[in-house]
């Protein structure tokens, strides 16, 4: 089981142009300049690979912060 900090690090790796230090547990990721539906798909794929959890697009859309998304992943374990 990965910690919230590990999840934040994996989440930040999905971005090419956003500095990882800008992404924290409380980051409202939809507000990030680089956020796109393509990165959303990358996050879904990362969660599937790292956690063996199938997130839906609605899970990502309804999450506000990175921690919200992490909590949804943990709830599906």
Secondary structure, DSSP 8 states (H G I E B T S, - for coil): ---HHHHHHHHHTT-SSS-GGG--TT-BGGGSTT--HHHHHHHHHHHHHHH-----HHHHHH--BHHHHHHHHHHH-
